[in-house]
């Protein structure tokens, strides 16, 4: 067992390094990586539909309590607004502000360059195998 590679540990180290790099960039604009992911989701999805907290929870696989506190802070910092929906006063759609859009664009551009630098390390065949293996392992433990 001592000679076996720990898949979970390797993936965890890679994920933490990626998050650290993105966090460092995002922090320059006053957002965390989670807030950046939420801004990206709202920015892209709001072009085709209204976004509600439940959508963020499901798409980003974040617990309700965590999303609630993150959205409250994002609203306080002026990155998003919660807007009442006429059909149901209890429901509030999430709308990205101009400030949120600007921050999203900066962080998004950094992530695109960062992703390209990672992809450039792998051949096309290696990339296809890597994605296939990650998807397979993720599916195995999903439920």
Protein Blocks (a to p, Z undefined) as FASTA:
>chain_A
ZZpccfklmmmmmmmmmmmmmmmmmmmnopafklmmmmmmmmmmmmmoccdfklmmmmno
pafklmmmmmmmmmmnopaccdddfklmkbccddddfklmmmmmmmmmmmmmmmmmmmmm
pcfklmmmmmmmmmmmmmmmmZZ
